Amino acid sequence: LDRNGYPLVFNIAVFFGILYLSISYDYMIKKDENATVRQFGKYIKTTTAGIHFKLPYPIQTLQKTAVTKVHRLEIGFRTKNKGAQNEYESVKSESEMLTGDDNIVDISAVVQYLSFDAYKWQFIVEDPSKLMYFLSQSAIRLVVGKSSFDQVATNDKAGTQAAIEKVLQDLCD
């Protein structure tokens, strides 16, 4: 017992509790973000919107990911100048494809996607935007390669687009 009649263990516990609260700090996660927390470099949890506590730098680190941000990929072209009059540059190596009936078609596409899982976005894939680029090209080439020129270019553009979207979603899943 100490002078005030409290057990020494209680005083030590209170001291360490106050020390913990003084060195930890709160962080804010916005509603459109998720964050991963690592302790000594090892993933321990994903946090969502709100105020959270974590230990200082060498013990715990934090990495935020915008989970509602729509990422945009251009396949078959690149935007050169954005402004009142957008300028585009064709990328033939991406846009020219062989159809199922041995015709060549020139396709340009815009792929939009979300990074809704912060853990997978940060730890599972090394370069998510590069992966999405290659998956998108693969999905487009797979569907176009199985379709006729008429389906892709004139008769069934909406069906081709839906098929590409389904294949790409399956690949991502």
Secondary structure by P-SEA (a helix, b strand, c coil): cccccccaaaaaaaaaaaaaaaacbbbbbcccbbbbbbccccccccccccbbbbbccccbbbbbbbccbbbbbbccccccccccbbbbbbbccccccccccbbbbbbbbbbbbbcccccccccccccaaaaaaaaaaaaaaaaaaaccccccccccaaaaaaaaaaaaaaaac
